[in-house]
Amino acid sequence: MTAENDNQDVLVIGAGPGGYAAAIRLGQFGFEPLVVEEENVGGVCLNWGCIPTKALYSSTEPLGRLETWRERGIVFSGYDLDREKMIENQSKIVDKLTGGVEKLIEANGGKVIEGRATLNSRYEVEVKKANGEEISIEPDNVIIATGSSPIELPGFPFENRVVWNSRDAIKIPEIPKKLVILGAGVIGLEMATIYNRLGTEVEILEMADSVLPGMNIDRRLSSMLIRELKKSGINLHTETKALELKEDSGGHVVVGEEDEDLKEFPADRVLSAVGRSPNSPSATSGLELGLDDGGYVEIDELCTTSEEGIYAIGDVAGPPLLAHKASMQGLIAAADIAGEETSQYRVVPAAVFTDPEYAEVGLSREEARKNGYEPVIGKFPFRASGKALAMGAEKGMVHLVADEGSDKLLGGAILGPHASDLIAEIALAVEMKLTAKELAETIHTHPTLSEAVMEAAENIHGQAIHTGNR
């Protein structure tokens, strides 16, 4: 085994959104970080998650809006679906982004090695390169950014060709006639939306009593989302437990327990989307870092672990398992290593690319009440938005939560067109501790969807112009 750069400043294990953001920022601070990535630069997000999913979501979007075009006087007599062309387009986008990331790391003084890193001790890291060569590195600081992996559900092993994980589904190996999805979380709902648009009959089995069980979605908004999913043709079964996959004369069926009764759901393919687990044991095998009950590496507000000089960021450091949270933590860790001041984030927005989209940030009404606030709600339906009506996208609403005593905005959620984009304004308002009055008094361009956010803030005070007030 050879030694490489005994005076290595920083070793970053993992080149996903957290790892590569940390490496680039470290380079901007004058360091020469070494990044070790076992698979592909860009991690899950760029290669098998966020980006390829959104490429498919955008590609299939017209198929989910054919009726709205018909209502506006444009009728499509038919269309051809080229699966291979869709995959080619998806790959082009992924390759462009991942290639750009590696160039940015190198342009900022960093270096990327394809291989697997293992922490043998605080100051010794063993790296096995893809070509089989093994090297030993003695870094001053280490950033663990190893991400997470799909959870395998008992009775539904990934080695079974019928069972897909999220990586399988995103590559569209085929367009099945019948797809049963286990889990109505973010991945499950997004894949259901995409495959439903492609003409697949989709059944979702969810153990919880509603969709998005890991999020803070308001009951009214979840009911609206469920209604729209069902109207689009997606069959949703809540409070239903998937028990096993079995083969019969007609193919395969998923056996589930619904209302204490056993039911069978025919399936050409099954997507297991019940969650993800941290890739922590392999990365920390030589150290006794603190792990919580979920196996996530415990960190403080500067992303430092129980071992001095060792940082953990992104999925491996705990929920929410979101790329943009990982990126922010990467910047925080890099700043701490460089001795630079860094501010702490208060809220993390999240978005789900269903149809309509859903996004949220900050506290829900229930959480606000539990935290000692007197929550007051402001709402504005997109059916009252001129821009939404013109787009044929009037489903959903903006939902804001403020503290009645101080008028401070505590959180918000959006179900509707471009919710993933619009949530950023609410996130900024909550992060900067703005009041509902300050948001309401900010002029918004007309006609735009963003006006719905302004009017929801006005509705908190009973002063919305284009909808009824409480």
C-alpha angles and dihedrals in degrees: 000000000000131000120236121199102336088199095056107157100206134003116201115198108205131023100220123121091292098043098044093044089053092048094050093047091047089054089052087054091054101262127128102221123194113219121200116196122180098199126004131349107249094043124221094326098060098031109034108003137033101014103041089042092054091045089058092041090055094043093053097039095097089056090061093049103048092112093053090052090050090054089053094053103265115113123187112208093200146319141217121236113213106188094182092052090051091052091047091053091047091051093049091055093047093047092049093052098042092046089050092051094054091049091051092052091051093042088057094052100268131125130215124213123189107223148081123285125205126187106226093172141340093283103025126075123177116211123193108197123216089252091058097256115136123211134179121223129192106198127183090220135015129203113199109208101156098140127204142288135222115274115241112225118220109257092024107074117184089226087071106094090220092060119079130193121204092272091056095047096049092059092056095223085180140343103248122207091225125027123181113199120201108212133026096222126118096290094043095051095043093050090045090054093049098045092043089057089050090058100261119142102238128201120183121199115197126177094206123077094249143017127281094026092179094057136071098244115161115243093241093051092046090052090051092048093048090050092052093046091053092045089055090056101262112137110218124192115186124189087031123132121206109224109174148337116239138174125235136170092279096049128268132343133189112225111216137175113231122170088350090301126112113238133180124223115194113228137183087186135008123212113204106207103157097130144284135273127214121261091225110121097063094045095049101034095125096046134061097226118172112265126188126223091277093054093252119142110253115235139172128232090284092051092249118147131214088277116074113244093018118109131184125200140172127011094348088061096055143269146000087063096207130140095224092052089051091051092051091049089050090056091047093051092047092051092049092051090050092048091243124143116252133185123230123238119236102194138025118207120217132196136194120203100219124130103286098026122238127208135168142179137181126357127352120219091264094048091048091054091048089052092057100261128130098231121210121189130222120193138182123181119219089225085075093051115100092207093049091050091049089052094048088239105114098136118117138013148240114257120193130187120205136169109253094213100049100020088227115153110243102178147319147202136209130203110184148054116350092355089152090062099038094053090072091073092053091045090054092048093051093042092052093043094240122172125239088245092056091050092046092051093053108101112238123201116260128254098023138117089243090072087075089066091051092048092048087056090050089049089061087069094038092252107110111139104206102040139039117278131226 
